[in-house]
């Protein structure tokens, strides 16, 4: 325990001014570089950075069954990848094959040519 003289001496010394607090980043501020580096290096992010399924060639799709659904009429068309390759070729793009499978089959008709037809959603199972 300090003596009374030591306490007076400590009280008479000017103390350092407190450092201003570092503001937390707000929604409009840029995120630090370390954050983006960790996002890029995360192996879970590598899965999503690949080519979307609808833009892949049939030979690049590892799944056995391909499914395309219409978001308007809820019609579902499935085809085995082996059959799709046999019918359309291994270099055919899944989006083109899916559109051919859905052609002239949409149950929702508006009477306007540009709005008629299926709205595809591509999936794999």
Secondary structure as UniProt FT lines:
FT   HELIX           4..12
FT   TURN            27..28
FT   HELIX           33..41
FT   HELIX           43..48
FT   HELIX           53..55
FT   HELIX           58..60
FT   STRAND          65..70
FT   TURN            71..73
FT   STRAND          76..80
FT   HELIX           81..88
FT   TURN            90..91
FT   HELIX           94..102
FT   TURN            103..104
FT   TURN            113..115
FT   STRAND          120..124
//
